[in-house]
Amino acid sequence: MSLVRQLQDYRLTTAEILYHLPDHPNLLQSYIWQDLDIAPRYPVLHKFLDFWKREIEGSLHSVRVASAQLIQPAKVGHADTLLTLH
């Protein structure tokens, strides 16, 4: 199923979620979330964040997102140096 989703332009998405601790609101805790999602709308991440707001006591401070395509065309590079071994 993962390959099918990748072919539908899903890409590996990682989010760093900073949230306030419920018992100590002045302290921030970090949570790393990772799943396949579609950039730039991120519907899977938004669904998770909606769940977080409804079900988890720690209020969100910030969310930082990064994503990378998993299936890409092959990259070909040229060598700058030629070495000869005996």
C-alpha positions, 0 to 999 in steps of 0.5 A: 500500500505504501508504494501505491500512495507514493505513486499518488504523490504522497511523500514522507513528511516529518513534523516537529510539534512543540507543545506546552506541558499540561502541569507546567504550561511554561515548559515546552515538550517536543514530539516528532510525527512522521507519516506519508502525506501530500504536500503542501496541503498535508491532510494527514498531518491536519487530521492528526493535529485536529485529533491532538487539539480534541484529545490531548491536554497539552496545547500546541505551541508550534509545528515545523514540517519537512517533506521529501519525495521518496520516488524520484528520477535517477540522478546522474553525476559526472566525475571531476577526477580520473585516477589510475591504479596499477 
